Amino acid sequence: MEAAAAAYLGMGLCAAGFFGAAIGIANIFSTTIETVGRQPNAEGRVAKYCWIGFALVEAVALYALVLAFILMGKA
């Protein structure tokens, strides 16, 4: 396999990282909405952890984006 073909394949695999991050973010916010719906008085505590989890999952997507740009430079 040529190096350019491997770089394009790697960029495609980075797209899977974006998909995983999208699923993770959707899961975080849907669980937060469900929790606040069940116990409205816990919103302050739950929202703090929601945003921390969002930031951690979004970091994975940013790492995948950086890796895709690095691989695009190799192609």
FENMO-V530930 format. One record per helix or strand. SS is the DSSP state (@ for helix, = for strand). FROM is the first residue (numbers start at 0). LEN is the number of residues. If there is no record, write none. Layout:
SS&FROM&LEN / SS&FROM&LEN
This chain:
@&2&36 / @&39&35
